[in-house]
Amino acid sequence: MWKQHIVGAVIATFIIAAAISFNPYFASGSDEYHWGIKKAQNGEPAQAGAQLDKLLDQYGAIYKGKTDKKVAYLTFDNGYENGFTESILDTLEKEKAPATFFLTGHYLESAGDLVKRMVQDGHTIGNHSYGHPNMARLTRDGMRAEWRKFDGKLRELTGIDRTTYARPPEGIFNAKLLEVGNAEGYRHIFWSVAFKDWLKDERRGADYAYNALMEQLHPGAVILMHTVAQDNAEALPLFIAEAKKQGYTFLSLDDLVLEYEDFPVTMQSSTP
């Protein structure tokens, strides 16, 4: 009996491997990095570590700004709508705080009116891929297809020609993804402030979100929040008000990139 199990396992492994090898959107054997940082505290910036810092610098990817000024950058990931994005947009409008919304194809298709408002309010749309796959496991053509399909749908909806900022789903990436992104004209933006806020039915209260943001706030912070969380919608006006009271200014990712303007993204090469 045990021999049958072994044979069955071997056959199953072979079938899976064969399926992967013939899938044009799956690249096996690629190194994967799951974005993780040493959290900021007491105003000291988050740290990704020397290895990731070197990799990101090589491809012009960014996760925090320069630390000589009290500046912060708001970014939101939107995979689906849960009823709180309008409140977040109202807060941003009232506080005159720019933000970048990294959206998926599903969000474009299911929450078009909110996407149009983001654009009308002057916010930036980022590319979070069309189908939210593990981008590091895609072939180069698969990566391009995800970004281009998203941009095509965004163009139909808003008239925006294309996005220039990309963020990989779940923060999973590799050097190939960064390289191909550069060749396609994308700059990858990660984050230096984040907390567990992506479970739509897990309420912890506005104080939880507010405290998590304030505890990690630092000069040059690139802040990631998810719009599905009611906690975030309720905490955002309190957080922005307190950050401003402490001397912080909220700027756009365009301003962030100007701090690294010596990196010519569109000049990076990519092997077909």
C-alpha positions as MATLAB code, in Angstrom:
seq = 'MWKQHIVGAVIATFIIAAAISFNPYFASGSDEYHWGIKKAQNGEPAQAGAQLDKLLDQYGAIYKGKTDKKVAYLTFDNGYENGFTESILDTLEKEKAPATFFLTGHYLESAGDLVKRMVQDGHTIGNHSYGHPNMARLTRDGMRAEWRKFDGKLRELTGIDRTTYARPPEGIFNAKLLEVGNAEGYRHIFWSVAFKDWLKDERRGADYAYNALMEQLHPGAVILMHTVAQDNAEALPLFIAEAKKQGYTFLSLDDLVLEYEDFPVTMQSSTP';
ca = [
       0.000    0.000    0.000;
       2.783    2.422    0.878;
       4.341    1.810   -2.554;
       1.079    2.866   -4.180;
       1.090    6.088   -2.163;
       4.670    6.834   -3.201;
       3.975    6.143   -6.865;
       0.845    8.268   -6.703;
       2.731   11.131   -5.118;
       5.443   10.964   -7.743;
       2.899   10.979  -10.559;
       1.020   13.898   -8.993;
       4.250   15.849   -8.603;
       5.125   15.200  -12.251;
       1.694   16.347  -13.420;
       1.891   19.560  -11.387;
       5.420   20.277  -12.590;
       4.399   19.673  -16.179;
       1.390   21.961  -15.840;
       3.585   24.705  -14.419;
       6.221   24.344  -17.128;
       3.633   24.716  -19.900;
       1.815   27.660  -18.307;
       3.066   30.819  -20.068;
       2.125   32.934  -17.052;
       4.048   30.918  -14.456;
       7.797   31.007  -14.021;
       9.082   28.331  -11.680;
      12.319   28.560   -9.754;
      12.193   32.332   -9.246;
      13.355   33.815   -5.985;
      10.598   35.551   -4.069;
      10.785   38.333   -1.532;
       7.872   38.964    0.796;
       8.086   42.629    1.731;
       8.907   42.986    5.387;
      10.528   45.738    7.419;
      11.710   46.574   10.878;
       8.904   48.869   11.959;
       9.493   52.520   12.643;
       9.270   53.658   16.232;
       9.924   56.850   18.154;
      10.169   58.755   14.895;
      13.013   56.570   13.599;
      12.378   55.349   10.025;
      11.540   51.756    9.168;
      14.401   49.609    7.891;
      14.237   46.958    5.178;
      17.810   45.800    5.681;
      20.941   46.067    3.557;
      20.016   43.273    1.132;
      16.617   44.677    0.186;
      17.896   48.261    0.218;
      20.532   47.304   -2.348;
      18.025   45.453   -4.533;
      15.495   48.274   -4.480;
      18.142   50.895   -5.187;
      19.275   48.917   -8.225;
      15.823   49.216   -9.785;
      14.705   52.568   -8.410;
      12.027   51.053   -6.171;
      11.064   53.146   -3.150;
       9.612   52.433    0.277;
      10.348   55.656    2.157;
      11.384   59.217    1.513;
      14.327   61.204    2.782;
      14.240   61.707    6.523;
      15.322   65.337    6.820;
      11.776   66.734    6.622;
       8.487   65.879    8.280;
       6.754   64.672    5.151;
       4.439   61.684    4.750;
       2.833   60.012    1.746;
      -0.594   58.372    1.900;
      -1.255   55.257   -0.183;
      -4.246   52.932   -0.169;
      -4.665   49.439   -1.617;
      -8.118   48.701   -3.029;
      -8.996   45.210   -4.171;
     -12.726   45.511   -3.612;
     -15.154   48.029   -2.165;
     -16.562   47.693    1.342;
     -18.416   50.982    1.770;
     -15.715   53.148    3.391;
     -13.775   54.640    0.490;
     -16.183   57.556    0.103;
     -15.570   58.586    3.711;
     -11.819   58.357    3.141;
     -12.114   60.523    0.031;
     -14.190   63.058    1.981;
     -11.451   63.277    4.615;
      -8.700   63.679    2.037;
     -10.682   66.411    0.295;
     -11.304   68.277    3.552;
      -7.669   68.016    4.635;
      -6.319   68.733    1.132;
      -4.156   65.627    1.452;
      -3.127   63.878   -1.788;
      -3.067   60.092   -1.956;
      -2.298   57.258   -4.322;
      -4.827   54.447   -4.692;
      -3.327   51.158   -5.867;
      -6.263   49.423   -7.541;
      -6.983   46.039   -9.099;
      -8.997   45.196  -12.176;
     -11.877   44.031   -9.999;
     -12.034   47.426   -8.325;
     -12.087   49.236  -11.664;
     -14.971   47.074  -12.809;
     -16.999   47.137   -9.592;
     -16.425   50.656   -8.207;
     -16.059   52.820  -11.293;
     -17.765   55.886   -9.796;
     -15.324   55.943   -6.885;
     -12.370   55.576   -9.242;
     -13.638   58.533  -11.252;
     -13.948   60.565   -8.078;
     -10.362   59.697   -7.078;
      -9.197   61.100  -10.390;
     -11.461   64.160  -10.211;
     -10.208   64.917   -6.696;
      -6.637   64.947   -7.974;
      -5.420   61.675   -6.509;
      -3.087   59.266   -8.288;
      -4.069   55.796   -9.461;
      -1.440   53.086   -8.984;
      -1.249   49.685  -10.657;
      -1.863   46.817   -8.223;
      -2.164   44.366  -11.152;
      -5.355   43.355  -12.902;
      -6.047   39.988  -11.285;
      -4.025   40.211   -8.035;
      -1.743   37.209   -8.709;
       1.647   36.396   -7.237;
       3.532   38.573   -9.712;
       6.921   37.046   -8.890;
       5.773   33.694  -10.316;
       4.666   35.065  -13.655;
       6.695   35.008  -16.822;
       7.824   38.327  -18.224;
       4.903   38.285  -20.648;
       2.569   37.466  -17.801;
       3.811   40.453  -15.799;
       3.380   42.772  -18.758;
      -0.104   41.412  -19.403;
      -1.236   42.146  -15.837;
      -0.090   45.763  -15.903;
      -1.236   46.455  -19.440;
      -4.683   44.948  -18.933;
      -5.162   47.123  -15.870;
      -4.036   50.229  -17.740;
      -6.339   49.422  -20.630;
      -9.363   49.169  -18.359;
      -8.369   52.349  -16.504;
      -8.088   54.160  -19.841;
     -11.593   53.060  -20.817;
     -12.985   54.212  -17.498;
     -11.183   57.506  -16.903;
      -9.276   58.500  -20.025;
      -5.954   58.234  -18.156;
      -3.438   56.869  -20.632;
      -1.534   54.643  -18.177;
      -0.198   54.294  -14.655;
       3.438   54.789  -13.676;
       3.500   53.472  -10.109;
       3.152   49.755   -9.393;
       2.762   47.768   -6.194;
       2.858   43.951   -6.226;
      -0.038   42.117   -4.556;
       0.762   41.118   -0.969;
       4.199   42.692   -1.367;
       5.591   39.599   -3.116;
       8.262   40.396   -5.701;
      11.642   39.516   -7.150;
      14.390   41.205   -9.141;
      12.811   40.146  -12.431;
       9.555   41.890  -11.559;
      11.381   45.121  -10.754;
      13.437   44.859  -13.944;
      10.469   44.191  -16.222;
       8.520   46.934  -14.477;
      11.282   49.423  -15.203;
      11.357   48.440  -18.855;
       7.587   48.961  -19.006;
       7.906   52.411  -17.433;
       6.789   51.520  -13.896;
       8.436   52.425  -10.636;
       7.614   50.078   -7.766;
       6.427   51.705   -4.559;
       6.437   49.714   -1.337;
       5.791   51.151    2.138;
       7.363   51.935    5.495;
       4.208   52.123    7.638;
       1.560   49.392    7.725;
      -0.494   47.288   10.108;
      -3.049   44.502    9.941;
      -6.061   46.253    8.453;
      -7.123   44.198    5.442;
      -9.752   41.914    7.015;
     -13.071   43.582    6.291;
     -15.026   41.870    9.075;
     -12.413   42.200   11.818;
     -13.172   45.403   13.735;
     -10.604   46.600   16.251;
     -11.810   50.180   16.523;
     -10.593   53.562   15.335;
      -8.136   53.784   18.233;
      -6.340   50.679   16.971;
      -5.749   52.207   13.540;
      -4.904   55.638   14.924;
      -2.379   54.294   17.426;
      -0.752   52.019   14.829;
      -0.288   54.972   12.498;
       1.011   57.366   15.138;
       3.413   54.827   16.632;
       5.044   54.229   13.232;
       4.924   57.753   11.821;
       8.352   59.027   10.797;
       9.803   61.630    8.423;
       9.524   60.312    4.878;
       6.864   57.745    5.770;
       5.114   55.955    2.915;
       1.901   54.853    4.595;
      -0.125   51.853    3.435;
      -3.760   51.431    4.416;
      -6.602   49.356    3.018;
      -9.888   51.063    2.313;
     -11.964   48.025    3.288;
     -11.418   48.805    6.970;
     -13.953   50.941    8.799;
     -11.283   51.481   11.466;
      -9.167   53.324    8.897;
     -12.008   55.521    7.686;
     -12.758   56.572   11.259;
      -9.125   57.054   12.294;
      -7.899   58.907    9.210;
      -9.187   62.413   10.073;
      -7.785   62.107   13.594;
      -4.439   60.880   12.317;
      -4.025   63.575    9.667;
      -4.969   66.302   12.150;
      -2.480   65.079   14.756;
       0.292   64.564   12.197;
      -0.192   68.106   10.933;
      -0.149   69.346   14.524;
       3.248   67.684   14.886;
       4.496   69.529   11.808;
       3.950   66.920    9.105;
       2.985   67.745    5.536;
       1.282   65.256    3.234;
       2.627   65.129   -0.316;
       2.076   62.979   -3.406;
       4.191   60.130   -4.779;
       5.258   62.488   -7.557;
       6.915   64.591   -4.861;
       8.470   61.457   -3.375;
       9.939   60.393   -6.706;
      11.513   63.832   -7.169;
      13.739   62.959   -4.227;
      15.112   60.104   -6.347;
      14.928   61.808   -9.720;
      18.406   60.636  -10.704;
      17.028   57.177  -11.539;
      15.814   56.944  -15.177;
      13.158   54.224  -14.950;
      12.337   54.184  -18.658;
      15.984   53.561  -19.540;
      16.175   50.235  -17.724;
      16.438   47.225  -19.993;
      14.564   43.941  -19.883;
      15.322   40.641  -21.551;
      12.369   39.412  -23.665;
];
